[in-house]
Amino acid sequence: MDQGAVPFLAALISHPDAHLKRQVCGCLGQIAKHNIDLAEVVVEAEIFPRILNCLKDLDNLVRKNAATCI
């Protein structure tokens, strides 16, 4: 977290590789659920509206992980 992982991950939300998007959405969701401060860090990384677009992805796990993150 101190090394800027969240902005790096947030930039990968729009990556065309479904496997990578699954992992990124899942990772951001895990970070955000720890506490309110980390959730704010995830939101401040400007994941919206890109993560909302993942809800329309063809891959089921991308959609699931994006919904969990949101």
C-alpha positions as CSV (number, residue, x, y, z in Angstrom):
1,M,0.0,0.0,0.0
2,D,2.8,2.4,0.9
3,Q,4.5,1.8,-2.5
4,G,1.5,2.9,-4.6
5,A,0.0,-0.4,-5.5
6,V,-3.6,0.8,-5.6
7,P,-3.1,3.4,-8.4
8,F,-1.0,0.8,-10.3
9,L,-3.8,-1.8,-10.0
10,A,-6.5,0.8,-10.8
11,A,-4.8,1.6,-14.1
12,L,-5.1,-2.1,-15.1
13,I,-8.9,-2.3,-14.7
14,S,-9.3,-1.5,-18.4
15,H,-6.7,-4.0,-19.6
16,P,-8.1,-6.2,-22.4
17,D,-6.9,-9.5,-20.8
18,A,-9.8,-11.0,-18.8
19,H,-7.6,-13.0,-16.5
20,L,-5.7,-9.9,-15.5
21,K,-8.9,-7.9,-15.0
22,R,-10.3,-10.7,-12.8
23,Q,-7.2,-10.5,-10.6
24,V,-7.2,-6.7,-10.5
25,C,-10.8,-6.4,-9.5
26,G,-10.5,-9.1,-6.9
27,C,-7.4,-7.6,-5.4
28,L,-8.9,-4.1,-5.2
29,G,-12.0,-5.6,-3.6
30,Q,-9.9,-7.4,-1.0
31,I,-8.0,-4.2,-0.2
32,A,-11.2,-2.1,0.1
33,K,-12.9,-4.5,2.5
34,H,-10.2,-4.3,5.2
35,N,-11.2,-0.9,6.6
36,I,-12.8,2.4,5.6
37,D,-9.4,4.1,5.1
38,L,-8.3,1.5,2.5
39,A,-11.7,1.7,0.8
40,E,-11.2,5.4,0.4
41,V,-7.8,4.8,-1.1
42,V,-9.3,2.5,-3.7
43,V,-12.1,5.0,-4.5
44,E,-9.6,7.9,-4.7
45,A,-7.6,5.9,-7.3
46,E,-10.3,6.9,-9.7
47,I,-11.6,3.3,-10.4
48,F,-15.0,4.7,-11.3
49,P,-16.5,4.5,-14.0
50,R,-13.9,1.9,-15.3
51,I,-14.9,-0.7,-12.7
52,L,-18.6,-0.2,-13.6
53,N,-17.7,-1.1,-17.2
54,C,-16.4,-4.4,-15.9
55,L,-19.9,-5.3,-14.8
56,K,-20.7,-5.7,-18.6
57,D,-17.6,-7.8,-19.3
58,L,-18.0,-11.1,-21.1
59,D,-16.1,-12.9,-18.4
60,N,-18.3,-14.1,-15.5
61,L,-15.5,-13.8,-13.0
62,V,-14.6,-10.3,-14.1
63,R,-18.2,-9.3,-13.5
64,K,-18.3,-11.0,-10.1
65,N,-15.0,-9.5,-8.8
66,A,-16.0,-6.1,-10.0
67,A,-19.4,-6.3,-8.3
68,T,-17.6,-7.5,-5.1
69,C,-15.2,-4.6,-5.3
70,I,-18.0,-2.1,-5.7
